């Protein structure tokens, strides 16, 4: 049986059926979490070390590493990026 492959429209959360407003927020959260994971890799940090630098608990860092973005608010993730000195920008398209 052949599998049907559908090309993504650019937002996996929209493709999965989330309402457009939720899909946009989820995508932003996922991008911020990915930036934090990349920071951890570049700095060669364990979850415990990253938690200490960010001033959060290790289980919170674990949620980021595992991609549990539905458990983390957008402003929380932006704050963590600021603590990690990750520049966060916003570009709007009309």
Backbone as XML, in Angstrom:
<?xml version="1.0"?>
<chain id="A" units="angstrom">
  <residue number="1" name="UNK">
    <atom name="N" x="0.842" y="-1.176" z="0.000"/>
    <atom name="CA" x="0.000" y="0.000" z="0.000"/>
    <atom name="C" x="0.890" y="1.243" z="0.000"/>
  </residue>
  <residue number="2" name="UNK">
    <atom name="N" x="0.666" y="2.128" z="-0.927"/>
    <atom name="CA" x="1.465" y="3.354" z="-1.048"/>
    <atom name="C" x="1.001" y="4.362" z="-0.005"/>
  </residue>
  <residue number="3" name="UNK">
    <atom name="N" x="1.977" y="5.035" z="0.584"/>
    <atom name="CA" x="1.666" y="6.079" z="1.561"/>
    <atom name="C" x="1.475" y="7.398" z="0.845"/>
  </residue>
  <residue number="4" name="UNK">
    <atom name="N" x="0.514" y="8.171" z="1.306"/>
    <atom name="CA" x="0.271" y="9.485" z="0.726"/>
    <atom name="C" x="1.098" y="10.495" z="1.515"/>
  </residue>
  <residue number="5" name="UNK">
    <atom name="N" x="1.864" y="11.301" z="0.816"/>
    <atom name="CA" x="2.692" y="12.327" z="1.431"/>
    <atom name="C" x="2.120" y="13.677" z="1.035"/>
  </residue>
  <residue number="6" name="UNK">
    <atom name="N" x="1.867" y="14.493" z="2.039"/>
    <atom name="CA" x="1.351" y="15.831" z="1.798"/>
    <atom name="C" x="2.416" y="16.837" z="2.184"/>
  </residue>
  <residue number="7" name="UNK">
    <atom name="N" x="2.713" y="17.744" z="1.277"/>
    <atom name="CA" x="3.717" y="18.761" z="1.547"/>
    <atom name="C" x="3.178" y="19.747" z="2.584"/>
  </residue>
  <residue number="8" name="UNK">
    <atom name="N" x="4.044" y="20.140" z="3.512"/>
    <atom name="CA" x="3.658" y="21.072" z="4.564"/>
    <atom name="C" x="3.493" y="22.471" z="3.998"/>
  </residue>
  <residue number="9" name="UNK">
    <atom name="N" x="2.584" y="23.193" z="4.603"/>
    <atom name="CA" x="2.388" y="24.585" z="4.227"/>
    <atom name="C" x="3.349" y="25.509" z="4.952"/>
  </residue>
  <residue number="10" name="UNK">
    <atom name="N" x="4.270" y="24.958" z="5.739"/>
    <atom name="CA" x="5.246" y="25.775" z="6.451"/>
    <atom name="C" x="5.017" y="25.841" z="7.943"/>
  </residue>
  <residue number="11" name="UNK">
    <atom name="N" x="3.843" y="25.427" z="8.398"/>
    <atom name="CA" x="3.549" y="25.398" z="9.833"/>
    <atom name="C" x="2.946" y="24.040" z="10.161"/>
  </residue>
  <residue number="12" name="UNK">
    <atom name="N" x="3.751" y="23.190" z="10.754"/>
    <atom name="CA" x="3.321" y="21.822" z="11.068"/>
    <atom name="C" x="2.086" y="21.802" z="11.960"/>
  </residue>
  <residue number="13" name="UNK">
    <atom name="N" x="1.966" y="22.786" z="12.833"/>
    <atom name="CA" x="0.828" y="22.823" z="13.745"/>
    <atom name="C" x="-0.471" y="23.140" z="13.000"/>
  </residue>
  <residue number="14" name="UNK">
    <atom name="N" x="-0.389" y="23.980" z="11.996"/>
    <atom name="CA" x="-1.545" y="24.256" z="11.143"/>
    <atom name="C" x="-1.888" y="23.007" z="10.341"/>
  </residue>
  <residue number="15" name="UNK">
    <atom name="N" x="-0.841" y="22.344" z="9.844"/>
    <atom name="CA" x="-1.044" y="21.102" z="9.087"/>
    <atom name="C" x="-1.706" y="20.017" z="9.944"/>
  </residue>
  <residue number="16" name="UNK">
    <atom name="N" x="-1.431" y="20.063" z="11.256"/>
    <atom name="CA" x="-1.997" y="19.065" z="12.166"/>
    <atom name="C" x="-3.428" y="19.392" z="12.575"/>
  </residue>
  <residue number="17" name="UNK">
    <atom name="N" x="-3.928" y="20.546" z="12.147"/>
    <atom name="CA" x="-5.322" y="20.876" z="12.420"/>
    <atom name="C" x="-5.566" y="21.881" z="13.518"/>
  </residue>
  <residue number="18" name="UNK">
    <atom name="N" x="-4.506" y="22.465" z="14.076"/>
    <atom name="CA" x="-4.708" y="23.507" z="15.081"/>
    <atom name="C" x="-5.337" y="24.722" z="14.402"/>
  </residue>
  <residue number="19" name="UNK">
    <atom name="N" x="-6.167" y="25.466" z="15.122"/>
    <atom name="CA" x="-6.693" y="26.720" z="14.561"/>
    <atom name="C" x="-5.520" y="27.652" z="14.238"/>
  </residue>
  <residue number="20" name="UNK">
    <atom name="N" x="-5.666" y="28.504" z="13.219"/>
    <atom name="CA" x="-4.557" y="29.363" z="12.791"/>
    <atom name="C" x="-3.891" y="30.165" z="13.909"/>
  </residue>
  <residue number="21" name="UNK">
    <atom name="N" x="-4.649" y="30.757" z="14.814"/>
    <atom name="CA" x="-4.038" y="31.570" z="15.873"/>
    <atom name="C" x="-3.218" y="30.714" z="16.830"/>
  </residue>
  <residue number="22" name="UNK">
    <atom name="N" x="-3.690" y="29.511" z="17.134"/>
    <atom name="CA" x="-2.932" y="28.610" z="18.009"/>
    <atom name="C" x="-1.700" y="28.059" z="17.291"/>
  </residue>
  <residue number="23" name="UNK">
    <atom name="N" x="-1.846" y="27.746" z="16.014"/>
    <atom name="CA" x="-0.734" y="27.196" z="15.236"/>
    <atom name="C" x="0.426" y="28.182" z="15.165"/>
  </residue>
  <residue number="24" name="UNK">
    <atom name="N" x="0.128" y="29.461" z="15.014"/>
    <atom name="CA" x="1.194" y="30.473" z="14.947"/>
    <atom name="C" x="1.950" y="30.565" z="16.268"/>
  </residue>
  <residue number="25" name="UNK">
    <atom name="N" x="1.218" y="30.557" z="17.368"/>
    <atom name="CA" x="1.861" y="30.630" z="18.686"/>
    <atom name="C" x="2.693" y="29.376" z="18.943"/>
  </residue>
  <residue number="26" name="UNK">
    <atom name="N" x="2.153" y="28.214" z="18.594"/>
    <atom name="CA" x="2.887" y="26.960" z="18.786"/>
    <atom name="C" x="4.171" y="26.949" z="17.956"/>
  </residue>
  <residue number="27" name="UNK">
    <atom name="N" x="4.112" y="27.458" z="16.727"/>
    <atom name="CA" x="5.297" y="27.501" z="15.883"/>
    <atom name="C" x="6.362" y="28.421" z="16.488"/>
  </residue>
  <residue number="28" name="UNK">
    <atom name="N" x="5.950" y="29.573" z="16.990"/>
    <atom name="CA" x="6.902" y="30.473" z="17.644"/>
    <atom name="C" x="7.532" y="29.815" z="18.871"/>
  </residue>
  <residue number="29" name="UNK">
    <atom name="N" x="6.709" y="29.139" z="19.661"/>
    <atom name="CA" x="7.244" y="28.435" z="20.835"/>
    <atom name="C" x="8.264" y="27.380" z="20.425"/>
  </residue>
  <residue number="30" name="UNK">
    <atom name="N" x="7.946" y="26.628" z="19.378"/>
    <atom name="CA" x="8.849" y="25.569" z="18.911"/>
    <atom name="C" x="10.173" y="26.165" z="18.428"/>
  </residue>
  <residue number="31" name="UNK">
    <atom name="N" x="10.128" y="27.296" z="17.729"/>
    <atom name="CA" x="11.352" y="27.935" z="17.244"/>
    <atom name="C" x="12.210" y="28.423" z="18.413"/>
  </residue>
  <residue number="32" name="UNK">
    <atom name="N" x="11.582" y="28.981" z="19.439"/>
    <atom name="CA" x="12.336" y="29.438" z="20.606"/>
    <atom name="C" x="12.950" y="28.264" z="21.355"/>
  </residue>
  <residue number="33" name="UNK">
    <atom name="N" x="12.189" y="27.187" z="21.504"/>
    <atom name="CA" x="12.717" y="25.994" z="22.177"/>
    <atom name="C" x="13.894" y="25.424" z="21.395"/>
  </residue>
  <residue number="34" name="UNK">
    <atom name="N" x="13.802" y="25.424" z="20.079"/>
    <atom name="CA" x="14.897" y="24.934" z="19.242"/>
    <atom name="C" x="16.136" y="25.809" z="19.423"/>
  </residue>
  <residue number="35" name="UNK">
    <atom name="N" x="15.951" y="27.111" z="19.518"/>
    <atom name="CA" x="17.088" y="28.014" z="19.747"/>
    <atom name="C" x="17.743" y="27.716" z="21.094"/>
  </residue>
  <residue number="36" name="UNK">
    <atom name="N" x="16.947" y="27.431" z="22.105"/>
    <atom name="CA" x="17.499" y="27.095" z="23.425"/>
    <atom name="C" x="18.237" y="25.765" z="23.392"/>
  </residue>
  <residue number="37" name="UNK">
    <atom name="N" x="17.696" y="24.780" z="22.678"/>
    <atom name="CA" x="18.394" y="23.494" z="22.539"/>
    <atom name="C" x="19.730" y="23.686" z="21.825"/>
  </residue>
  <residue number="38" name="UNK">
    <atom name="N" x="19.735" y="24.516" z="20.796"/>
    <atom name="CA" x="20.969" y="24.809" z="20.080"/>
    <atom name="C" x="22.000" y="25.484" z="20.975"/>
  </residue>
  <residue number="39" name="UNK">
    <atom name="N" x="21.537" y="26.411" z="21.809"/>
    <atom name="CA" x="22.417" y="27.082" z="22.780"/>
    <atom name="C" x="23.036" y="26.068" z="23.727"/>
  </residue>
  <residue number="40" name="UNK">
    <atom name="N" x="22.230" y="25.145" z="24.220"/>
    <atom name="CA" x="22.733" y="24.108" z="25.125"/>
    <atom name="C" x="23.802" y="23.261" z="24.438"/>
  </residue>
  <residue number="41" name="UNK">
    <atom name="N" x="23.568" y="22.910" z="23.184"/>
    <atom name="CA" x="24.549" y="22.106" z="22.441"/>
    <atom name="C" x="25.851" y="22.876" z="22.231"/>
  </residue>
  <residue number="42" name="UNK">
    <atom name="N" x="25.730" y="24.140" z="21.789"/>
    <atom name="CA" x="26.938" y="24.949" z="21.542"/>
    <atom name="C" x="27.760" y="25.143" z="22.808"/>
  </residue>
  <residue number="43" name="UNK">
    <atom name="N" x="27.066" y="25.339" z="23.930"/>
    <atom name="CA" x="27.737" y="25.555" z="25.214"/>
    <atom name="C" x="28.121" y="24.235" z="25.893"/>
  </residue>
  <residue number="44" name="UNK">
    <atom name="N" x="27.682" y="23.111" z="25.282"/>
    <atom name="CA" x="27.923" y="21.773" z="25.826"/>
    <atom name="C" x="27.434" y="21.660" z="27.273"/>
  </residue>
  <residue number="45" name="UNK">
    <atom name="N" x="26.188" y="22.092" z="27.469"/>
    <atom name="CA" x="25.591" y="22.099" z="28.806"/>
    <atom name="C" x="24.717" y="20.875" z="29.034"/>
  </residue>
  <residue number="46" name="UNK">
    <atom name="N" x="24.783" y="20.348" z="30.232"/>
    <atom name="CA" x="23.798" y="19.346" z="30.640"/>
    <atom name="C" x="22.508" y="20.086" z="30.960"/>
  </residue>
  <residue number="47" name="UNK">
    <atom name="N" x="21.438" y="19.343" z="31.127"/>
    <atom name="CA" x="20.183" y="19.984" z="31.509"/>
    <atom name="C" x="20.321" y="20.693" z="32.849"/>
  </residue>
  <residue number="48" name="UNK">
    <atom name="N" x="21.034" y="20.087" z="33.776"/>
    <atom name="CA" x="21.216" y="20.688" z="35.101"/>
    <atom name="C" x="22.019" y="21.986" z="35.006"/>
  </residue>
  <residue number="49" name="UNK">
    <atom name="N" x="23.066" y="21.983" z="34.182"/>
    <atom name="CA" x="23.875" y="23.190" z="34.012"/>
    <atom name="C" x="23.075" y="24.307" z="33.339"/>
  </residue>
  <residue number="50" name="UNK">
    <atom name="N" x="22.298" y="23.942" z="32.320"/>
    <atom name="CA" x="21.462" y="24.924" z="31.635"/>
    <atom name="C" x="20.434" y="25.504" z="32.592"/>
  </residue>
  <residue number="51" name="UNK">
    <atom name="N" x="19.834" y="24.648" z="33.412"/>
    <atom name="CA" x="18.841" y="25.105" z="34.381"/>
    <atom name="C" x="19.452" y="26.122" z="35.343"/>
  </residue>
  <residue number="52" name="UNK">
    <atom name="N" x="20.652" y="25.843" z="35.796"/>
    <atom name="CA" x="21.322" y="26.754" z="36.726"/>
    <atom name="C" x="21.580" y="28.109" z="36.066"/>
  </residue>
  <residue number="53" name="UNK">
    <atom name="N" x="22.070" y="28.089" z="34.827"/>
    <atom name="CA" x="22.341" y="29.342" z="34.115"/>
    <atom name="C" x="21.075" y="30.142" z="33.841"/>
  </residue>
  <residue number="54" name="UNK">
    <atom name="N" x="19.990" y="29.420" z="33.587"/>
    <atom name="CA" x="18.724" y="30.085" z="33.267"/>
    <atom name="C" x="17.895" y="30.432" z="34.501"/>
  </residue>
  <residue number="55" name="UNK">
    <atom name="N" x="18.286" y="29.891" z="35.656"/>
    <atom name="CA" x="17.535" y="30.155" z="36.882"/>
    <atom name="C" x="16.205" y="29.437" z="36.949"/>
  </residue>
  <residue number="56" name="UNK">
    <atom name="N" x="16.164" y="28.236" z="36.359"/>
    <atom name="CA" x="14.942" y="27.432" z="36.380"/>
    <atom name="C" x="15.296" y="26.033" z="36.869"/>
  </residue>
  <residue number="57" name="UNK">
    <atom name="N" x="14.296" y="25.187" z="37.008"/>
    <atom name="CA" x="14.534" y="23.818" z="37.446"/>
    <atom name="C" x="14.929" y="22.937" z="36.256"/>
  </residue>
  <residue number="58" name="UNK">
    <atom name="N" x="15.599" y="21.833" z="36.542"/>
    <atom name="CA" x="15.989" y="20.899" z="35.492"/>
    <atom name="C" x="14.776" y="20.312" z="34.768"/>
  </residue>
  <residue number="59" name="UNK">
    <atom name="N" x="13.670" y="19.996" z="35.479"/>
    <atom name="CA" x="12.501" y="19.489" z="34.745"/>
    <atom name="C" x="11.970" y="20.482" z="33.706"/>
  </residue>
  <residue number="60" name="UNK">
    <atom name="N" x="12.100" y="21.783" z="33.964"/>
    <atom name="CA" x="11.681" y="22.795" z="32.978"/>
    <atom name="C" x="12.562" y="22.708" z="31.735"/>
  </residue>
  <residue number="61" name="UNK">
    <atom name="N" x="13.858" y="22.546" z="31.934"/>
    <atom name="CA" x="14.774" y="22.406" z="30.804"/>
    <atom name="C" x="14.450" y="21.120" z="30.045"/>
  </residue>
  <residue number="62" name="UNK">
    <atom name="N" x="14.116" y="20.073" z="30.751"/>
    <atom name="CA" x="13.741" y="18.816" z="30.113"/>
    <atom name="C" x="12.528" y="19.004" z="29.202"/>
  </residue>
  <residue number="63" name="UNK">
    <atom name="N" x="11.562" y="19.800" z="29.621"/>
    <atom name="CA" x="10.385" y="20.072" z="28.786"/>
    <atom name="C" x="10.797" y="20.750" z="27.487"/>
  </residue>
  <residue number="64" name="UNK">
    <atom name="N" x="11.762" y="21.664" z="27.576"/>
    <atom name="CA" x="12.253" y="22.351" z="26.385"/>
    <atom name="C" x="12.962" y="21.350" z="25.468"/>
  </residue>
  <residue number="65" name="UNK">
    <atom name="N" x="13.838" y="20.548" z="26.044"/>
    <atom name="CA" x="14.609" y="19.572" z="25.267"/>
    <atom name="C" x="13.677" y="18.577" z="24.575"/>
  </residue>
  <residue number="66" name="UNK">
    <atom name="N" x="12.606" y="18.177" z="25.255"/>
    <atom name="CA" x="11.678" y="17.186" z="24.694"/>
    <atom name="C" x="10.629" y="17.818" z="23.780"/>
  </residue>
  <residue number="67" name="UNK">
    <atom name="N" x="10.691" y="19.146" z="23.610"/>
    <atom name="CA" x="9.757" y="19.809" z="22.706"/>
    <atom name="C" x="8.350" y="19.930" z="23.236"/>
  </residue>
  <residue number="68" name="UNK">
    <atom name="N" x="8.199" y="19.941" z="24.540"/>
    <atom name="CA" x="6.871" y="20.066" z="25.157"/>
    <atom name="C" x="6.445" y="21.538" z="25.200"/>
  </residue>
  <residue number="69" name="UNK">
    <atom name="N" x="6.385" y="22.166" z="24.019"/>
    <atom name="CA" x="6.134" y="23.605" z="23.944"/>
    <atom name="C" x="4.731" y="23.995" z="24.394"/>
  </residue>
  <residue number="70" name="UNK">
    <atom name="N" x="3.819" y="23.044" z="24.410"/>
    <atom name="CA" x="2.466" y="23.352" z="24.874"/>
    <atom name="C" x="2.436" y="23.646" z="26.371"/>
  </residue>
  <residue number="71" name="UNK">
    <atom name="N" x="3.496" y="23.278" z="27.082"/>
    <atom name="CA" x="3.577" y="23.510" z="28.526"/>
    <atom name="C" x="4.260" y="24.828" z="28.875"/>
  </residue>
  <residue number="72" name="UNK">
    <atom name="N" x="4.781" y="25.531" z="27.873"/>
    <atom name="CA" x="5.579" y="26.727" z="28.104"/>
    <atom name="C" x="4.968" y="27.913" z="27.362"/>
  </residue>
  <residue number="73" name="UNK">
    <atom name="N" x="4.861" y="29.034" z="28.045"/>
    <atom name="CA" x="4.288" y="30.212" z="27.398"/>
    <atom name="C" x="5.321" y="30.883" z="26.504"/>
  </residue>
  <residue number="74" name="UNK">
    <atom name="N" x="4.832" y="31.634" z="25.565"/>
    <atom name="CA" x="5.693" y="32.358" z="24.649"/>
    <atom name="C" x="6.570" y="33.360" z="25.393"/>
  </residue>
  <residue number="75" name="UNK">
    <atom name="N" x="5.983" y="34.104" z="26.321"/>
    <atom name="CA" x="6.781" y="35.094" z="27.058"/>
    <atom name="C" x="7.818" y="34.426" z="27.956"/>
  </residue>
  <residue number="76" name="UNK">
    <atom name="N" x="7.510" y="33.257" z="28.489"/>
    <atom name="CA" x="8.468" y="32.511" z="29.306"/>
    <atom name="C" x="9.679" y="32.116" z="28.467"/>
  </residue>
  <residue number="77" name="UNK">
    <atom name="N" x="9.424" y="31.602" z="27.266"/>
    <atom name="CA" x="10.508" y="31.186" z="26.384"/>
    <atom name="C" x="11.343" y="32.375" z="25.909"/>
  </residue>
  <residue number="78" name="UNK">
    <atom name="N" x="10.693" y="33.500" z="25.636"/>
    <atom name="CA" x="11.432" y="34.706" z="25.250"/>
    <atom name="C" x="12.341" y="35.134" z="26.401"/>
  </residue>
  <residue number="79" name="UNK">
    <atom name="N" x="11.839" y="35.069" z="27.624"/>
    <atom name="CA" x="12.642" y="35.413" z="28.792"/>
    <atom name="C" x="13.848" y="34.505" z="28.954"/>
  </residue>
  <residue number="80" name="UNK">
    <atom name="N" x="13.659" y="33.216" z="28.724"/>
    <atom name="CA" x="14.786" y="32.279" z="28.815"/>
    <atom name="C" x="15.813" y="32.561" z="27.724"/>
  </residue>
  <residue number="81" name="UNK">
    <atom name="N" x="15.344" y="32.884" z="26.542"/>
    <atom name="CA" x="16.274" y="33.225" z="25.462"/>
    <atom name="C" x="17.087" y="34.466" z="25.839"/>
  </residue>
  <residue number="82" name="UNK">
    <atom name="N" x="16.459" y="35.434" z="26.450"/>
    <atom name="CA" x="17.181" y="36.638" z="26.878"/>
    <atom name="C" x="18.252" y="36.270" z="27.906"/>
  </residue>
  <residue number="83" name="UNK">
    <atom name="N" x="17.918" y="35.389" z="28.835"/>
    <atom name="CA" x="18.899" y="34.958" z="29.837"/>
    <atom name="C" x="20.071" y="34.221" z="29.190"/>
  </residue>
  <residue number="84" name="UNK">
    <atom name="N" x="19.803" y="33.513" z="28.099"/>
    <atom name="CA" x="20.846" y="32.764" z="27.383"/>
    <atom name="C" x="21.556" y="33.664" z="26.356"/>
  </residue>
  <residue number="85" name="UNK">
    <atom name="N" x="21.168" y="34.931" z="26.307"/>
    <atom name="CA" x="21.737" y="35.892" z="25.353"/>
    <atom name="C" x="21.481" y="35.485" z="23.907"/>
  </residue>
  <residue number="86" name="UNK">
    <atom name="N" x="20.284" y="34.934" z="23.690"/>
    <atom name="CA" x="19.835" y="34.589" z="22.345"/>
    <atom name="C" x="18.959" y="35.743" z="21.883"/>
  </residue>
  <residue number="87" name="UNK">
    <atom name="N" x="19.347" y="36.373" z="20.812"/>
    <atom name="CA" x="18.586" y="37.504" z="20.272"/>
    <atom name="C" x="17.283" y="36.994" z="19.667"/>
  </residue>
  <residue number="88" name="UNK">
    <atom name="N" x="16.184" y="37.602" z="20.087"/>
    <atom name="CA" x="14.868" y="37.230" z="19.569"/>
    <atom name="C" x="14.320" y="38.431" z="18.789"/>
  </residue>
  <residue number="89" name="UNK">
    <atom name="N" x="13.941" y="38.190" z="17.546"/>
    <atom name="CA" x="13.392" y="39.259" z="16.715"/>
    <atom name="C" x="12.028" y="38.870" z="16.206"/>
  </residue>
  <residue number="90" name="UNK">
    <atom name="N" x="11.343" y="39.837" z="15.644"/>
    <atom name="CA" x="10.008" y="39.598" z="15.124"/>
    <atom name="C" x="9.893" y="40.290" z="13.770"/>
  </residue>
  <residue number="91" name="UNK">
    <atom name="N" x="9.403" y="39.564" z="12.808"/>
    <atom name="CA" x="9.194" y="40.126" z="11.479"/>
    <atom name="C" x="7.735" y="39.891" z="11.115"/>
  </residue>
  <residue number="92" name="UNK">
    <atom name="N" x="7.042" y="40.934" z="10.764"/>
    <atom name="CA" x="5.645" y="40.819" z="10.416"/>
    <atom name="C" x="5.472" y="40.990" z="8.909"/>
  </residue>
  <residue number="93" name="UNK">
    <atom name="N" x="4.585" y="40.199" z="8.351"/>
    <atom name="CA" x="4.275" y="40.312" z="6.932"/>
    <atom name="C" x="2.787" y="40.626" z="6.791"/>
  </residue>
  <residue number="94" name="UNK">
    <atom name="N" x="2.490" y="41.619" z="6.017"/>
    <atom name="CA" x="1.086" y="42.011" z="5.844"/>
    <atom name="C" x="0.503" y="41.394" z="4.601"/>
  </residue>
</chain>
